[in-house]
Amino acid sequence: MAERTSQETLAVRRADGESRTLAASLPRLVLEARRIAANVIHGLHGRRRAGPGESFWQYRRFTTGEPAQNVDWRRSARDDHLYVREHEWEAAHTVWLWPDRSASMAFASKTARDSKLERGLIVSFALAELLVAGGERVGIPGLMAPSASRSIIDKMAQAILHDRSDRLSLPPSFVPSPLSEILVLSDFWSPISEIRTMLAGLSASGAHGTLLQIVDPAEESFPYSGRVMFVEPEGGGEITAGRAETWANDYVLRIARHRAEIRAETDRLGWLFSTHTTSRSAADLLLVLHGSLSAGRTGTPLTAGRSA
């Protein structure tokens, strides 16, 4: 237990530093261009639509029957039409982030850039910083209440470092508000029955969410041969393969079936599901997650890294 806690502390500290660098180095102009192009921003990086607020958004044509005081006479004087000045609807949005910190997430093969634990924390921290910069609130289920603090990375890191509870693979049961967005970053090697129960509970209130499966390249391709002992890090015991290469086809089929079962559940609920390998860039994943909610609203499949 002490060794695992020490590994997690090192992972949190590394993720803290790398996520700051990652968030600061994102192409802000690209993100802004995407906001403008989309016109309506949902969820993971703010909402933007006409409504009550103080920030100017756009002009639109005056509609017969509207109160005359809605007309912007200065803008209308430059044209043959009457125009109304619309403001941006300002509503803080809550995003719940769950980075899986269970024992299986510590795995890292030689071809991985980070362990699954480190990658999940890096992306969670960086995404939280971007969300807060966009006016959102970020929380961790059962660990940290939603916050819009400018030091959100520090708050998350401290909450994780001081957490003495069991390291659960899936978020604890809670009731998010209907307008909340939930992002669960895990390897999702949990039994499908547990994943179904989690999804049923989190979606019951109408909240929308994304399941992101973070996997090591070795978990994708099963590059083992010869006599190999496999150890399940969360109490599942161990098993030895005399010729591991003969297991590869069955392994790949079983992984595909497990993912298909997860996707069937998320599709049924209108949630999103994708996979990401730790041999790929964390920055690429962060950019994809930024656009995941708007993609989900339009029915466009989310692709992050190597998608199942």
N, C-alpha and C positions, 0 to 999 in steps of 0.2 A: 504493500500500500504506500509506503514511504517513497519507494522508487518511482511508482507511477505518478505520485503527487509532484515529485521533483521534475520528471519529464514534462508534465503538464505546465509547470511553472516556467521552464525554459521555453516551451512552445509558445506560451502566452507572451513572454517578453520578446521573443523573436517576431511573433506576429504583430505585436504592437508597433515595433519599429518599421517593419516592412510595409504594414498597411498604411502608415503615415506617408511613406515615400510613394506608395502606389496611388493613394488618393490625391496627393499633390501633383503627381505627374500625369494624371489623366488629361486627355485632350479636351479641355473645357469648351473650346470653340465648337468641337464636334457635338458635344452634348447639347450645347445651346442651339445649334443648328437643328438638331433632332427635335428639340422642344418646339421651335418655331414651325418646323415643317409639319409636326403632328397637330398643332393648334390646341389640342386638348391633352393635357398631361394628367395621367392617372397614377395613383399608387406609389411605385417605388421611387419616383423623384418628383413628387408634388402633383397637384391637380391644377388645371387651368381651364376655366370656362367662364362664361359671362355670369355675373351675379353680384351681390353686395360686396363691396370692398373699396379700398382706397387706390389701388394701382390701376392705371390706365391699361386697357387691353387692346381695343380696336374701335373703329367707327363702323356703324352700319346705317343703312337707309332708314329714314323715319317711316313708320307705318301708320296709315290713316286710323284714327281712333285713339292713338296714344296721347297722353297729356302733353300740351305744348311746351311745358317746362323741361321736357326731356331733350328738346332740340339743342344741339350745340351750334349756336348762331355764328360763331367765329369760323368754324369749319364749313358750315353751310354757305357762308358768304363767298367762298371760293369756287362754288359749283352751282349748277342749276337745280340741285336736289337738296333736300333737308337731311341732315345726319344726326344720329344719336351717339353720344360718347358712352361706350360700355366699359365697365370696370371688371377686373379679374375677381373671380370668386375665391376668397381666401379662406381655406378650411384646412386646419392641420390634420394630417392623416397619421394613423398609428400603424407602424410596421413592427411585427414581432419576428425576431431572428432567433433561430435555434441552431447553434453549431454543436453537432454531436461531439461529445468529449469522452465517449466510452472507450474501453481498452482497445477495441478493434481498430479505432481510428489512428492509433500510433504506428500502424504498419507503413513501411516505406521500402520499396525495392530499389535496386541500383539505378533504374531508369527514371525514377521519380524526382521531380524538383523539390518537393516537400513531402512530409508525411501527410496523410489525410487530415489529421488533427490540425497541423500547421496551416494547410490550405484553407480549411473551413474557418479557422480563426482569422486569417489574413483577410479573406474575402468579407467575412462578417464585419470586422472592424472598419475596413475601407468603405464598405457600403453604408454602414451606419453614419460615418462622417459625411458622406455625400448626401444622405437623406436629411440629416440635421441641417446641413448647409442649405438645403432646399425647403426648409421650414417644416419638416416632418418630425414626428416623435418616434423613438426607437426603444423597444423593450426586449427583455429576454424572459420567456415564460417561466414563472416560478423562481426567478432569480433577480430580476431588475425591473422595476416599474417603468413604463414608457417615459422617456426624457427627451427634451430638445436641447440639452446642455451642449455648449460648444466644446466641452471636454468629454464628449460622448465615448471616445476610445478609452480614456482613463477610467471612466465610470464602469464600462463593460469589463475592462481588464481587472479592475479591483473586485468587482462582483464575482468574477470567475475565480480569481486567486483565493478569495476568502470563502468560497463555497465548500462546505464540508459534507454535502449530501452525496448519495450514490451517483455515479456517472451514468445517467440513463442514455440509451441510444435514441429514444424518441421523446419529444416534449411531454411534460406532465399534462394531465387533463386540466383545462381551464376554458372559460367561456369568453372568447374575443367578441368585440362589438361587430355588428354587421358590416361596418365600413372598414374594418381592419384588413390588413394584408399580412399573411404569414409565410415566412420562408424557412423551410426546414432543410438544413445541410447535413447530410448523413450518408453513410455507405449503404444504409437500408438493407443490411443483411439480416434484419429481424424477420421472424415468421410473418407471412402475409396476413395472418389473422390479427396480429398486433398492429400492423400498419392499417388495416381496415378499421379497427377500433379507434385508432388515433384520428384517422380522417373523418370518421363519423362524428366524433366529438367536436373537432375543431370546425367543421363545416355546418354544424347544426344551427348556429346563429346566423348563417348567411355570409360569413367571412370568406374571402377568396384567398387562395394560397398557391404556393409552388413547392414541389419536392425536388430537390437537387441531389442526385446521387453522386457522391465524390468517391472515386475508386482509384486504386493504384493500377498502373499499366499491367502488372503481373496478374491482377485480378480479372483483367479483361482477356488476356491471351493465354493464360496458364502455361508459362514457358518452362515447365519442369520435366525432367526426365530422370530415369534411374530410380534408385531407392530414396524416397523422400519422406520425412516425418512432418505432418501437418498438425499444428497446435491451434486449437480454438482459444483465443485469449480471454473469452468471457465465460469460462466455466464449462465449455462444451467438450472438454477432453482432447485427446489426440488420436491420430490415425496414421498408419504407415503404409505407403504405396510401394510395392516392389518394383513396378515399372510405371512411374507416374505419367509417362507420355500416353499410356493407353487410356487414361482418364480424361484426356483433353476434350474429346468430342462430347462425352456425356456432361462434362462440366459446362461447356459453352451452351449446350441445349438447356441445361437447368437454369443457368443465369438468364438466358433469353426468356424462358417461361416465367421466372420470377418477375422480371421487368414487365412482361406483358400483363401479368396480374396486377401489378402496381398501376400501370398505365390505364387499365380498364377501370380501376377505381377512381383515379383522378379525372379521367374523361367523363365518367358518370356524374361527377360532382362539379364539373366545369373548372377543375384545378389544372395545374400544369405539372409536367414531370419531364425531367431530362437527366442526362448523365454528364459527368466531367471527369477526365483523367488528370492525375497530378503531374503528368509529363507535359501538359499544356500550360499556357500562360495564365496566371491569375488575373492579369489585366484584361485579357480577352473575356474571361468569365464575368468579370465585374461589369463590363460594357453590355454583355448579353443580359445579365440580371437587371440592369438599369431599364432595359426595354421590355422585360418579360411581362409586366402587367398589361401594357397596351397591346402587346402581341396576343395575350390571352383573351382580351376583350374582343379582338377582331377575329379570333379563331385561328390565328397563325401559329403553327407549332413552334415551341421554344427549342432552340438548338444551342447547347453549351458544351463545347468540347466534342467528345465523341458521343453522339446521341443514340440511344437504343432505338 
